[in-house]
Amino acid sequence: MSHIAIIGATGRAGGQLLEEALRRGHTVTAIARNSSSLSNRAGVTAKDVDILDAAALENAVKGADAVFSAAHFSGIPAKAIIEQIKQAGVKRLLVVGGAGSLFATPNLKVIDTPNFPDEYKAEASAGSVYLDTLRLETTLDWTFLSPSALFVEGERTGKFRLGQDNLLVDETGKSWITFADYAIAYLDELEKPAHSRQRFTVGY
């Protein structure tokens, strides 16, 4: 089993990654601005960290086999996480991505579609920049998993499809994935890497 660090472990995506990791027998360093809700969990070392505090983040992830980052993109430059992970000697970074940079149709990204909500554009744009930064990274073994358009609470089914750069849509025209099933897909990737230095996506 691996020891993993999860940045943003108290959020909805990070929380499900934590649960799935523990379910599979991994140990976790749970990193959040306030991680007190996780401090008594078996298999979890909870650490309060300001992600923009470079030394604190480096110390928090040191010794991990891999780091999941489920932090929001807005206000946190990609390098603030990437560089500290490298400084800590961790070789692998798995980023919780967004759907905005996926292609809805050839040459049209989801973020550029007419109905893309204005309130999500800043975060989606920052996520695209983060992905572009990773694509220039030459030493870190990174993966960026984009969820479907709707990333929601719901059932853990274990039944989903994987894709690459195109938005996945089900037979009803809906593009969605639950946090729980997203976590299954990402822990599968941790344990059996198939998308080294790639972005991929998951949906129903």
MDTraj code that builds the backbone (N, CA, C; nanometers):
import mdtraj as md
import numpy as np

residues = "MET SER HIS ILE ALA ILE ILE GLY ALA THR GLY ARG ALA GLY GLY GLN LEU LEU GLU GLU ALA LEU ARG ARG GLY HIS THR VAL THR ALA ILE ALA ARG ASN SER SER SER LEU SER ASN ARG ALA GLY VAL THR ALA LYS ASP VAL ASP ILE LEU ASP ALA ALA ALA LEU GLU ASN ALA VAL LYS GLY ALA ASP ALA VAL PHE SER ALA ALA HIS PHE SER GLY ILE PRO ALA LYS ALA ILE ILE GLU GLN ILE LYS GLN ALA GLY VAL LYS ARG LEU LEU VAL VAL GLY GLY ALA GLY SER LEU PHE ALA THR PRO ASN LEU LYS VAL ILE ASP THR PRO ASN PHE PRO ASP GLU TYR LYS ALA GLU ALA SER ALA GLY SER VAL TYR LEU ASP THR LEU ARG LEU GLU THR THR LEU ASP TRP THR PHE LEU SER PRO SER ALA LEU PHE VAL GLU GLY GLU ARG THR GLY LYS PHE ARG LEU GLY GLN ASP ASN LEU LEU VAL ASP GLU THR GLY LYS SER TRP ILE THR PHE ALA ASP TYR ALA ILE ALA TYR LEU ASP GLU LEU GLU LYS PRO ALA HIS SER ARG GLN ARG PHE THR VAL GLY TYR".split()
xyz = np.array([
    [0.0835, -0.1195, 0.0000],
    [0.0000, 0.0000, 0.0000],
    [0.0876, 0.1254, 0.0000],
    [0.0311, 0.2328, -0.0464],
    [0.1044, 0.3581, -0.0581],
    [0.0705, 0.4531, 0.0552],
    [0.1612, 0.5488, 0.0766],
    [0.1286, 0.6624, 0.1619],
    [0.1078, 0.7818, 0.0706],
    [-0.0108, 0.8387, 0.0728],
    [-0.0416, 0.9504, -0.0154],
    [-0.0750, 1.0746, 0.0658],
    [-0.0502, 1.1888, 0.0059],
    [-0.0917, 1.3163, 0.0638],
    [-0.2045, 1.3719, -0.0223],
    [-0.3054, 1.4279, 0.0426],
    [-0.4172, 1.4877, -0.0294],
    [-0.4279, 1.6337, 0.0113],
    [-0.4015, 1.7225, -0.0836],
    [-0.4179, 1.8654, -0.0607],
    [-0.5650, 1.8998, -0.0865],
    [-0.6281, 1.9634, 0.0118],
    [-0.7709, 1.9906, -0.0013],
    [-0.8544, 1.8719, 0.0428],
    [-0.8087, 1.8027, 0.1464],
    [-0.8710, 1.6766, 0.1879],
    [-1.0070, 1.6939, 0.2538],
    [-1.0456, 1.8159, 0.2896],
    [-1.1763, 1.8367, 0.3522],
    [-1.2823, 1.8813, 0.2519],
    [-1.2440, 1.9000, 0.1259],
    [-1.3404, 1.9367, 0.0232],
    [-1.4178, 1.8154, -0.0262],
    [-1.5105, 1.8396, -0.1172],
    [-1.5955, 1.7300, -0.1645],
    [-1.5165, 1.6274, -0.2457],
    [-1.4339, 1.6731, -0.3386],
    [-1.3524, 1.5793, -0.4164],
    [-1.2425, 1.5195, -0.3305],
    [-1.1721, 1.6044, -0.2556],
    [-1.0644, 1.5555, -0.1697],
    [-1.1137, 1.4599, -0.0636],
    [-1.2329, 1.4873, -0.0097],
    [-1.2895, 1.3995, 0.0919],
    [-1.3206, 1.2612, 0.0389],
    [-1.3700, 1.2542, -0.0837],
    [-1.3986, 1.1227, -0.1427],
    [-1.2707, 1.0493, -0.1812],
    [-1.1680, 1.1241, -0.2233],
    [-1.0379, 1.0604, -0.2479],
    [-0.9834, 1.0009, -0.1184],
    [-0.9994, 1.0738, -0.0090],
    [-0.9569, 1.0243, 0.1217],
    [-1.0301, 0.8955, 0.1578],
    [-1.1620, 0.8957, 0.1428],
    [-1.2402, 0.7769, 0.1779],
    [-1.2018, 0.6569, 0.0928],
    [-1.1834, 0.6791, -0.0359],
    [-1.1483, 0.5685, -0.1263],
    [-1.0089, 0.5152, -0.0958],
    [-0.9171, 0.6058, -0.0640],
    [-0.7810, 0.5633, -0.0301],
    [-0.7807, 0.4775, 0.0957],
    [-0.8538, 0.5193, 0.1970],
    [-0.8601, 0.4417, 0.3214],
    [-0.9291, 0.3078, 0.2994],
    [-1.0317, 0.3083, 0.2163],
    [-1.1044, 0.1848, 0.1849],
    [-1.0094, 0.0807, 0.1247],
    [-0.9096, 0.1281, 0.0516],
    [-0.8158, 0.0377, -0.0154],
    [-0.6908, 0.0087, 0.0668],
    [-0.6825, 0.0638, 0.1870],
    [-0.5705, 0.0321, 0.2743],
    [-0.4516, 0.1244, 0.2659],
    [-0.4635, 0.2345, 0.1934],
    [-0.3547, 0.3325, 0.1884],
    [-0.3582, 0.4172, 0.3157],
    [-0.2443, 0.4743, 0.3499],
    [-0.2411, 0.5731, 0.4572],
    [-0.2348, 0.7116, 0.3940],
    [-0.2858, 0.8102, 0.4660],
    [-0.3056, 0.9427, 0.4068],
    [-0.2575, 1.0536, 0.4986],
    [-0.1838, 1.1488, 0.4413],
    [-0.1623, 1.2776, 0.5044],
    [-0.2675, 1.3713, 0.4475],
    [-0.3591, 1.4144, 0.5323],
    [-0.4704, 1.4991, 0.4897],
    [-0.4346, 1.6450, 0.5157],
    [-0.4238, 1.7215, 0.4068],
    [-0.3783, 1.8602, 0.4146],
    [-0.4950, 1.9534, 0.3847],
    [-0.5176, 2.0474, 0.4750],
    [-0.6235, 2.1458, 0.4561],
    [-0.5922, 2.2670, 0.5419],
    [-0.6615, 2.3774, 0.5129],
    [-0.6425, 2.4961, 0.5979],
    [-0.6867, 2.4655, 0.7416],
    [-0.7938, 2.3881, 0.7544],
    [-0.8400, 2.3418, 0.8861],
    [-0.8752, 2.1943, 0.8734],
    [-0.7859, 2.1100, 0.9202],
    [-0.8027, 1.9650, 0.9054],
    [-0.8519, 1.8979, 1.0321],
    [-0.9003, 1.9759, 1.1296],
    [-0.9349, 1.9210, 1.2604],
    [-1.0416, 1.8117, 1.2533],
    [-1.1298, 1.8188, 1.1538],
    [-1.2362, 1.7188, 1.1421],
    [-1.1817, 1.5807, 1.1073],
    [-1.0554, 1.5742, 1.0644],
    [-0.9955, 1.4475, 1.0221],
    [-0.8919, 1.3956, 1.1216],
    [-0.8710, 1.4671, 1.2293],
    [-0.7567, 1.4382, 1.3156],
    [-0.7654, 1.3053, 1.3899],
    [-0.8851, 1.2516, 1.4038],
    [-0.8991, 1.1259, 1.4783],
    [-0.9254, 1.0050, 1.3894],
    [-0.9071, 1.0208, 1.2596],
    [-0.9323, 0.9091, 1.1679],
    [-0.8149, 0.8116, 1.1662],
    [-0.8436, 0.6835, 1.1754],
    [-0.7385, 0.5825, 1.1642],
    [-0.6781, 0.5872, 1.0250],
    [-0.5462, 0.5811, 1.0182],
    [-0.4772, 0.5831, 0.8897],
    [-0.4557, 0.7215, 0.8336],
    [-0.4973, 0.8240, 0.9086],
    [-0.4875, 0.9616, 0.8600],
    [-0.3989, 1.0450, 0.9516],
    [-0.3061, 1.1187, 0.8922],
    [-0.2315, 1.2219, 0.9621],
    [-0.2816, 1.3555, 0.9106],
    [-0.3482, 1.4319, 0.9953],
    [-0.4084, 1.5586, 0.9544],
    [-0.3103, 1.6729, 0.9773],
    [-0.2973, 1.7605, 0.8765],
    [-0.2052, 1.8734, 0.8870],
    [-0.2726, 2.0006, 0.8368],
    [-0.2678, 2.1041, 0.9209],
    [-0.3189, 2.2353, 0.8823],
    [-0.2098, 2.3084, 0.8061],
    [-0.2368, 2.3406, 0.6803],
    [-0.1357, 2.4043, 0.5958],
    [-0.2002, 2.5112, 0.5089],
    [-0.1364, 2.6271, 0.5037],
    [-0.1694, 2.7279, 0.4033],
    [-0.0920, 2.6892, 0.2783],
    [-0.1617, 2.6565, 0.1714],
    [-0.0965, 2.6048, 0.0506],
    [0.0058, 2.7030, -0.0056],
    [-0.0163, 2.8309, 0.0163],
    [0.0771, 2.9317, -0.0354],
    [0.1997, 2.9494, 0.0542],
    [0.2043, 2.8767, 0.1655],
    [0.3233, 2.8749, 0.2513],
    [0.4138, 2.7635, 0.1996],
    [0.5114, 2.8015, 0.1204],
    [0.5939, 2.7036, 0.0484],
    [0.6613, 2.6036, 0.1415],
    [0.7229, 2.6512, 0.2485],
    [0.7945, 2.5616, 0.3394],
    [0.6988, 2.4655, 0.4083],
    [0.5823, 2.5160, 0.4491],
    [0.4855, 2.4302, 0.5178],
    [0.4321, 2.3223, 0.4246],
    [0.4044, 2.3584, 0.3006],
    [0.3539, 2.2589, 0.2062],
    [0.4603, 2.1543, 0.1759],
    [0.5821, 2.1985, 0.1544],
    [0.6906, 2.1038, 0.1274],
    [0.7061, 2.0044, 0.2416],
    [0.7040, 2.0542, 0.3654],
    [0.7185, 1.9659, 0.4810],
    [0.6006, 1.8702, 0.4950],
    [0.4819, 1.9170, 0.4583],
    [0.3615, 1.8353, 0.4743],
    [0.3585, 1.7164, 0.3793],
    [0.4106, 1.7344, 0.2579],
    [0.4037, 1.6260, 0.1593],
    [0.5285, 1.5384, 0.1580],
    [0.6305, 1.5796, 0.2290],
    [0.7565, 1.5033, 0.2298],
    [0.7319, 1.3609, 0.2784],
    [0.7863, 1.2653, 0.2065],
    [0.7717, 1.1253, 0.2437],
    [0.6550, 1.0547, 0.1785],
    [0.5700, 1.1287, 0.1089],
    [0.4564, 1.0662, 0.0405],
    [0.5018, 0.9972, -0.0871],
    [0.4339, 0.8889, -0.1225],
    [0.4608, 0.8224, -0.2497],
    [0.3992, 0.8998, -0.3657],
    [0.2899, 0.9690, -0.3374],
    [0.2210, 1.0479, -0.4399],
    [0.1385, 1.1544, -0.3697],
    [0.1103, 1.2607, -0.4410],
    [0.0270, 1.3687, -0.3884],
    [-0.0933, 1.3882, -0.4798],
    [-0.2122, 1.3902, -0.4206],
    [-0.3325, 1.4337, -0.4909],
    [-0.3554, 1.5797, -0.4558],
    [-0.3800, 1.6630, -0.5543],
    [-0.4172, 1.8009, -0.5266],
    [-0.5619, 1.8231, -0.5675],
    [-0.6456, 1.8505, -0.4668],
    [-0.7863, 1.8810, -0.4921],
    [-0.8154, 2.0269, -0.4564],
    [-0.7112, 2.1094, -0.4606],
    [-0.7261, 2.2513, -0.4285],
    [-0.7895, 2.3253, -0.5457],
    [-0.8610, 2.4338, -0.5141],
    [-0.9145, 2.5192, -0.6201],
    [-0.7990, 2.5818, -0.6969],
    [-0.8213, 2.6104, -0.8230],
    [-0.7175, 2.6684, -0.9077],
    [-0.7055, 2.8191, -0.8901],
    [-0.8167, 2.8877, -0.8727],
    [-0.8147, 3.0333, -0.8627],
    [-0.7366, 3.0772, -0.7397],
    [-0.6419, 3.1663, -0.7602],
    [-0.5651, 3.2208, -0.6485],
    [-0.4470, 3.1372, -0.6058],
    [-0.4303, 3.0204, -0.6661],
    [-0.3161, 2.9345, -0.6321],
    [-0.2414, 2.9005, -0.7604],
    [-0.1306, 2.9679, -0.7892],
    [-0.0550, 2.9376, -0.9110],
    [-0.0101, 2.7920, -0.9133],
    [-0.0133, 2.7323, -1.0309],
    [0.0264, 2.5918, -1.0435],
    [0.1641, 2.5659, -0.9840],
    [0.2556, 2.6585, -1.0072],
    [0.3929, 2.6398, -0.9596],
    [0.4014, 2.6338, -0.8075],
    [0.3038, 2.6965, -0.7387],
    [0.3061, 2.6961, -0.5921],
    [0.2926, 2.5557, -0.5370],
    [0.2260, 2.4701, -0.6112],
    [0.2127, 2.3300, -0.5705],
    [0.3201, 2.2439, -0.6368],
    [0.3361, 2.2599, -0.7658],
    [0.4306, 2.1754, -0.8409],
    [0.5721, 2.1845, -0.7839],
    [0.6200, 2.3063, -0.7620],
    [0.7587, 2.3236, -0.7183],
    [0.7823, 2.2684, -0.5787],
    [0.6853, 2.2843, -0.4889],
    [0.7052, 2.2349, -0.3527],
    [0.7004, 2.0835, -0.3463],
    [0.6208, 2.0226, -0.4318],
    [0.6180, 1.8770, -0.4388],
    [0.7526, 1.8240, -0.4875],
    [0.8082, 1.8904, -0.5871],
    [0.9404, 1.8490, -0.6366],
    [1.0473, 1.8714, -0.5303],
    [1.0401, 1.9856, -0.4622],
    [1.1381, 2.0142, -0.3571],
    [1.1318, 1.9098, -0.2465],
    [1.0126, 1.8562, -0.2214],
    [0.9958, 1.7555, -0.1164],
    [1.0446, 1.6175, -0.1600],
    [1.0776, 1.6034, -0.2879],
    [1.1264, 1.4755, -0.3382],
    [1.0174, 1.3786, -0.3792],
    [0.8934, 1.4269, -0.3862],
    [0.7825, 1.3422, -0.4315],
    [0.7824, 1.3414, -0.5844],
    [0.7663, 1.2245, -0.6418],
    [0.7790, 1.2112, -0.7870],
    [0.6468, 1.2202, -0.8617],
    [0.5347, 1.2043, -0.7891],
    [0.4072, 1.1872, -0.8579],
    [0.3011, 1.2832, -0.8053],
    [0.2337, 1.3522, -0.8985],
    [0.1277, 1.4467, -0.8661],
    [0.0028, 1.4129, -0.9472],
    [-0.1093, 1.3962, -0.8784],
    [-0.2367, 1.3679, -0.9434],
    [-0.3322, 1.4827, -0.9110],
    [-0.3723, 1.5574, -1.0131],
    [-0.4493, 1.6797, -0.9939],
    [-0.5965, 1.6565, -1.0262],
    [-0.6834, 1.7024, -0.9348],
    [-0.8271, 1.7031, -0.9611],
    [-0.8537, 1.8194, -1.0554],
    [-0.8845, 1.7866, -1.1793],
    [-0.9012, 1.8886, -1.2817],
    [-1.0436, 1.9383, -1.2927],
    [-1.0690, 2.0157, -1.3966],
    [-1.2017, 2.0651, -1.4254],
    [-1.2440, 2.0226, -1.5645],
    [-1.3715, 2.0432, -1.5952],
    [-1.4247, 2.0039, -1.7259],
    [-1.4087, 2.1129, -1.8313],
    [-1.3795, 2.2356, -1.7881],
    [-1.3777, 2.3480, -1.8814],
    [-1.2795, 2.3342, -1.9964],
    [-1.1684, 2.2649, -1.9734],
    [-1.0663, 2.2511, -2.0768],
    [-1.0900, 2.1317, -2.1693],
    [-1.1942, 2.0520, -2.1416],
    [-1.2304, 1.9430, -2.2317],
    [-1.2947, 1.9993, -2.3583],
    [-1.2967, 1.9198, -2.4621],
    [-1.3600, 1.9621, -2.5869],
    [-1.5040, 1.9116, -2.5927],
    [-1.5974, 2.0058, -2.6098],
    [-1.7385, 1.9708, -2.6264],
    [-1.7628, 1.9200, -2.7678],
    [-1.6975, 1.9837, -2.8636],
    [-1.6948, 1.9427, -3.0040],
    [-1.5543, 1.9709, -3.0533],
    [-1.5150, 1.9172, -3.1686],
    [-1.3808, 1.9467, -3.2181],
    [-1.3556, 2.0980, -3.2246],
    [-1.2456, 2.1398, -3.1639],
    [-1.2024, 2.2802, -3.1649],
    [-1.2872, 2.3740, -3.0794],
    [-1.3806, 2.3199, -2.9997],
    [-1.4596, 2.4042, -2.9098],
    [-1.4523, 2.3469, -2.7689],
    [-1.3832, 2.4202, -2.6802],
    [-1.3724, 2.3761, -2.5423],
    [-1.5017, 2.4058, -2.4671],
    [-1.5258, 2.3268, -2.3635],
    [-1.6463, 2.3436, -2.2823],
    [-1.6573, 2.4867, -2.2297],
    [-1.5468, 2.5442, -2.1856],
    [-1.5490, 2.6797, -2.1311],
    [-1.5939, 2.7835, -2.2336],
    [-1.5790, 2.7523, -2.3615],
    [-1.6143, 2.8467, -2.4677],
    [-1.7538, 2.8237, -2.5255],
    [-1.8264, 2.7261, -2.4709],
    [-1.9626, 2.7016, -2.5197],
    [-2.0563, 2.8116, -2.4687],
    [-2.1632, 2.8402, -2.5430],
    [-2.2505, 2.9543, -2.5082],
    [-2.3139, 2.9478, -2.3705],
    [-2.3421, 2.8289, -2.3203],
    [-2.4140, 2.8174, -2.1932],
    [-2.3235, 2.7944, -2.0721],
    [-2.1925, 2.8097, -2.0915],
    [-2.1017, 2.7877, -1.9781],
    [-2.1265, 2.8974, -1.8740],
    [-2.1526, 2.8593, -1.7471],
    [-2.1878, 2.9594, -1.6452],
    [-2.0756, 3.0599, -1.6183],
    [-2.1099, 3.1867, -1.6184],
    [-2.0109, 3.2918, -1.5960],
    [-1.9392, 3.2760, -1.4623],
    [-2.0133, 3.2288, -1.3609],
    [-1.9549, 3.2216, -1.2273],
    [-1.8441, 3.1163, -1.2161],
    [-1.8352, 3.0273, -1.3140],
    [-1.7311, 2.9242, -1.3105],
    [-1.6144, 2.9537, -1.4046],
    [-1.6222, 3.0636, -1.4782],
    [-1.5206, 3.0876, -1.5817],
    [-1.3818, 3.1145, -1.5242],
    [-1.3743, 3.1886, -1.4156],
    [-1.2428, 3.2189, -1.3579],
    [-1.1728, 3.0910, -1.3122],
    [-1.2474, 3.0048, -1.2430],
    [-1.1897, 2.8786, -1.1953],
    [-1.1526, 2.7882, -1.3131],
    [-1.2400, 2.7806, -1.4138],
    [-1.2127, 2.6965, -1.5305],
    [-1.0925, 2.7473, -1.6088],
    [-1.0800, 2.8783, -1.6216],
    [-0.9655, 2.9364, -1.6925],
    [-0.8358, 2.9060, -1.6187],
    [-0.8402, 2.9190, -1.4854],
    [-0.7216, 2.8892, -1.4056],
    [-0.6858, 2.7410, -1.4155],
    [-0.7868, 2.6550, -1.4253],
    [-0.7610, 2.5120, -1.4422],
    [-0.6936, 2.4815, -1.5750],
    [-0.7336, 2.5533, -1.6791],
    [-0.6709, 2.5352, -1.8100],
    [-0.5244, 2.5766, -1.8068],
    [-0.4968, 2.6859, -1.7366],
    [-0.3579, 2.7320, -1.7221],
    [-0.2760, 2.6286, -1.6450],
    [-0.3360, 2.5716, -1.5422],
    [-0.2687, 2.4688, -1.4623],
    [-0.2320, 2.3495, -1.5500],
    [-0.3264, 2.3057, -1.6331],
    [-0.3005, 2.1928, -1.7223],
    [-0.1892, 2.2266, -1.8209],
    [-0.1927, 2.3470, -1.8757],
    [-0.0873, 2.3887, -1.9686],
    [0.0491, 2.3906, -1.8995],
    [0.0509, 2.4316, -1.7731],
    [0.1765, 2.4324, -1.6968],
    [0.2280, 2.2904, -1.6774],
    [0.1390, 2.1996, -1.6440],
    [0.1796, 2.0600, -1.6278],
    [0.2364, 2.0027, -1.7572],
    [0.1785, 2.0403, -1.8674],
    [0.2237, 1.9868, -1.9965],
    [0.3653, 2.0306, -2.0321],
    [0.4147, 2.1336, -1.9651],
    [0.5525, 2.1792, -1.9847],
    [0.6479, 2.1176, -1.8829],
    [0.5927, 2.0448, -1.7878],
    [0.6721, 1.9858, -1.6796],
    [0.7495, 1.8645, -1.7316],
    [0.8808, 1.8647, -1.7076],
    [0.9659, 1.7605, -1.7656],
    [1.0163, 1.6564, -1.6651],
    [1.0015, 1.6840, -1.5356],
    [1.0563, 1.5897, -1.4375],
    [0.9487, 1.5199, -1.3549],
    [0.8423, 1.5904, -1.3219],
    [0.7376, 1.5333, -1.2374],
    [0.6481, 1.4384, -1.3177],
    [0.6130, 1.3266, -1.2566],
    [0.5177, 1.2331, -1.3173],
    [0.3779, 1.2782, -1.2752],
    [0.3085, 1.3478, -1.3646],
    [0.1791, 1.4083, -1.3303],
    [0.0643, 1.3437, -1.4066],
    [-0.0539, 1.3580, -1.3503],
    [-0.1790, 1.3188, -1.4163],
    [-0.2843, 1.4224, -1.3782],
    [-0.3736, 1.4534, -1.4725],
    [-0.4793, 1.5529, -1.4522],
    [-0.6091, 1.4869, -1.4943],
    [-0.6976, 1.4620, -1.3962],
    [-0.8239, 1.3942, -1.4262],
    [-0.9392, 1.4947, -1.4252],
    [-0.9950, 1.5205, -1.5431],
    [-1.1094, 1.6099, -1.5550],
    [-1.2384, 1.5336, -1.5295],
    [-1.3241, 1.5850, -1.4432],
    [-1.4553, 1.5236, -1.4274],
    [-1.5440, 1.5602, -1.5454],
    [-1.6633, 1.5067, -1.5485],
    [-1.7610, 1.5483, -1.6484],
    [-1.8156, 1.6864, -1.6115],
    [-1.9053, 1.7389, -1.6947],
    [-1.9539, 1.8760, -1.6750],
    [-2.0184, 1.8953, -1.5390],
    [-2.0984, 1.7982, -1.4944],
    [-2.1602, 1.8041, -1.3628],
    [-2.0840, 1.7112, -1.2688],
    [-2.0281, 1.7697, -1.1646],
    [-1.9464, 1.6972, -1.0669],
    [-2.0249, 1.7050, -0.9365],
    [-2.0864, 1.5930, -0.8960],
    [-2.1936, 1.6019, -0.7966],
    [-2.1820, 1.4959, -0.6866],
    [-2.2516, 1.5219, -0.5768],
    [-2.2693, 1.4202, -0.4730],
    [-2.3548, 1.3075, -0.5306],
    [-2.3355, 1.1862, -0.4815],
    [-2.4174, 1.0765, -0.5305],
    [-2.3569, 0.9414, -0.5013],
    [-2.4150, 0.8428, -0.5624],
    [-2.3844, 0.7039, -0.5337],
    [-2.2457, 0.6628, -0.5821],
    [-2.1867, 0.5708, -0.5082],
    [-2.0613, 0.5068, -0.5486],
    [-2.0991, 0.3788, -0.6231],
    [-2.0943, 0.3814, -0.7562],
    [-2.1403, 0.2669, -0.8347],
    [-2.0267, 0.1818, -0.8889],
    [-1.9106, 0.2429, -0.9138],
    [-1.7998, 0.1714, -0.9765],
    [-1.8196, 0.1484, -1.1243],
    [-1.9243, 0.2098, -1.1810],
    [-1.9535, 0.1922, -1.3237],
    [-1.9447, 0.3278, -1.3929],
    [-1.8466, 0.3425, -1.4803],
    [-1.8234, 0.4695, -1.5487],
    [-1.7368, 0.4440, -1.6712],
    [-1.7210, 0.5467, -1.7518],
    [-1.6344, 0.5375, -1.8704],
    [-1.5179, 0.6344, -1.8551],
    [-1.4074, 0.6006, -1.9185],
    [-1.2924, 0.6902, -1.9238],
    [-1.2771, 0.7454, -2.0648],
    [-1.2277, 0.8669, -2.0728],
    [-1.1990, 0.9284, -2.2017],
    [-1.0678, 1.0034, -2.1934],
    [-1.0369, 1.0805, -2.2969],
    [-0.9096, 1.1523, -2.2996],
    [-0.9310, 1.3035, -2.2899],
    [-0.9594, 1.3676, -2.4016],
    [-0.9722, 1.5135, -2.4028],
    [-1.1115, 1.5617, -2.4413],
    [-1.2023, 1.4692, -2.4708],
    [-1.3370, 1.5067, -2.5114],
    [-1.4373, 1.4823, -2.3985],
    [-1.5308, 1.5741, -2.3830],
    [-1.6340, 1.5630, -2.2808],
    [-1.7170, 1.4367, -2.3015],
    [-1.7356, 1.3599, -2.1957],
    [-1.8183, 1.2395, -2.2028],
    [-1.9639, 1.2749, -2.1741],
    [-2.0542, 1.2203, -2.2535],
    [-2.1971, 1.2468, -2.2403],
    [-2.2697, 1.1126, -2.2420],
    [-2.3679, 1.0944, -2.1510],
    [-2.4399, 0.9671, -2.1481],
    [-2.5492, 0.9624, -2.2546],
    [-2.6255, 0.8544, -2.2547],
    [-2.7241, 0.8325, -2.3609],
    [-2.8400, 0.9324, -2.3562],
    [-2.8540, 1.0018, -2.2447],
    [-2.9599, 1.1032, -2.2344],
    [-2.9095, 1.2431, -2.2678],
    [-2.7811, 1.2535, -2.2990],
    [-2.7221, 1.3834, -2.3286],
    [-2.6635, 1.4537, -2.2082],
    [-2.6638, 1.3858, -2.0936],
    [-2.6120, 1.4440, -1.9701],
    [-2.4649, 1.4082, -1.9509],
    [-2.3871, 1.5044, -1.9053],
    [-2.2448, 1.4820, -1.8767],
    [-2.2251, 1.4959, -1.7267],
    [-2.2007, 1.3831, -1.6588],
    [-2.1910, 1.3906, -1.5131],
    [-2.1124, 1.2756, -1.4538],
    [-2.0655, 1.2981, -1.3298],
    [-1.9957, 1.1955, -1.2530],
    [-2.0090, 1.2331, -1.1055],
    [-2.0226, 1.1339, -1.0184],
    [-2.0266, 1.1626, -0.8754],
    [-1.8834, 1.1711, -0.8212],
    [-1.8696, 1.2414, -0.7104],
    [-1.7391, 1.2502, -0.6461],
    [-1.6893, 1.1114, -0.6079],
    [-1.7795, 1.0245, -0.5655],
    [-1.7402, 0.8904, -0.5207],
    [-1.6856, 0.8064, -0.6354],
    [-1.7521, 0.8105, -0.7510],
    [-1.7028, 0.7326, -0.8652],
    [-1.5773, 0.7950, -0.9256],
    [-1.5699, 0.9266, -0.9224],
    [-1.4466, 0.9947, -0.9646],
    [-1.3289, 0.9442, -0.8813],
    [-1.3509, 0.9322, -0.7500],
    [-1.2448, 0.8859, -0.6606],
    [-1.2016, 0.7430, -0.6940],
    [-1.2975, 0.6580, -0.7300],
    [-1.2614, 0.5215, -0.7708],
    [-1.1693, 0.5263, -0.8916],
    [-1.2066, 0.6044, -0.9920],
    [-1.1257, 0.6136, -1.1139],
    [-0.9848, 0.6634, -1.0833],
    [-0.9755, 0.7605, -0.9903],
    [-0.8439, 0.8183, -0.9628],
    [-0.7570, 0.7274, -0.8772],
    [-0.8172, 0.6555, -0.7839],
    [-0.7374, 0.5592, -0.7069],
    [-0.6955, 0.4413, -0.7942],
    [-0.7784, 0.4045, -0.8917],
    [-0.7367, 0.3040, -0.9903],
    [-0.6105, 0.3516, -1.0625],
    [-0.6101, 0.4798, -1.0995],
    [-0.4948, 0.5368, -1.1698],
    [-0.3715, 0.5387, -1.0807],
    [-0.3908, 0.5686, -0.9543],
    [-0.2785, 0.5663, -0.8608],
    [-0.2158, 0.4284, -0.8558],
    [-0.3010, 0.3269, -0.8450],
    [-0.2520, 0.1913, -0.8247],
    [-0.2023, 0.1255, -0.9529],
    [-0.2634, 0.1593, -1.0647],
    [-0.2221, 0.1029, -1.1945],
    [-0.2132, 0.2165, -1.2960],
    [-0.1010, 0.2891, -1.2961],
    [-0.0892, 0.4082, -1.3802],
    [-0.1072, 0.3774, -1.5288],
    [-0.1950, 0.4542, -1.5908],
    [-0.2190, 0.4395, -1.7344],
    [-0.2170, 0.5738, -1.8064],
    [-0.2032, 0.6829, -1.7284],
    [-0.2091, 0.8169, -1.7890],
    [-0.0969, 0.9051, -1.7354],
    [0.0261, 0.8529, -1.7426],
    [0.1407, 0.9306, -1.6980],
    [0.1621, 1.0496, -1.7910],
    [0.1724, 1.1681, -1.7300],
    [0.1898, 1.2940, -1.8034],
    [0.0816, 1.3146, -1.9087],
    [-0.0402, 1.2841, -1.8669],
    [-0.1565, 1.3002, -1.9542],
    [-0.2740, 1.3544, -1.8742],
    [-0.3681, 1.4135, -1.9472],
    [-0.4996, 1.4435, -1.8925],
    [-0.5948, 1.3338, -1.9413],
    [-0.6875, 1.2921, -1.8556],
    [-0.7958, 1.2056, -1.8997],
    [-0.9229, 1.2490, -1.8296],
    [-1.0333, 1.1869, -1.8635],
    [-1.1611, 1.2269, -1.8064],
    [-1.2443, 1.1033, -1.7706],
    [-1.3448, 1.1253, -1.6862],
    [-1.4300, 1.0160, -1.6399],
    [-1.5747, 1.0651, -1.6383],
    [-1.6659, 0.9780, -1.6780],
    [-1.8081, 1.0128, -1.6781],
    [-1.8928, 0.8898, -1.7028],
    [-2.0240, 0.9072, -1.6988],
    [-2.1160, 0.7953, -1.7197],
    [-2.1517, 0.7819, -1.8667],
])
top = md.Topology()
chain = top.add_chain()
for i, resn in enumerate(residues, 1):
    res = top.add_residue(resn, chain, resSeq=i)
    for name in ("N", "CA", "C"):
        top.add_atom(name, md.element.get_by_symbol(name[0]), res)
traj = md.Trajectory(xyz[None], top)
